[in-house]
Amino acid sequence: MTQHHAANEPLELSPEELQRITSRRQHAAQARVLAHLGIPYHRHPIDGHVIVGRAAARAALAKATDAPGKGREEASNGINWQKHA
């Protein structure tokens, strides 16, 4: 699979992209969701906003979707139908 990315993309995700990925607006809430998703991030030292590198986010999201993971079974269409309590 080849990846095609625009050469003029910024190195970091935009605030809108962060909000879309995390479904959160507040910086602390975004950081909690990113940590849960395994996406590395930094907090800006002055205002605390979340900084996520575009390449790191892509790598973490690709890794998360590559394998079904321990204790999960995936159907041929990619949907995980198994429930765990």
Secondary structure, 3 states (H helix, E strand, C coil): CCCCCCCCCCCECCHHHHHHHHCCCCHHHHHHHHHHHCCCCEECCCCCCEECEHHHHHHHHHHHHHCCCCCCCCCCCCCCCCCCC
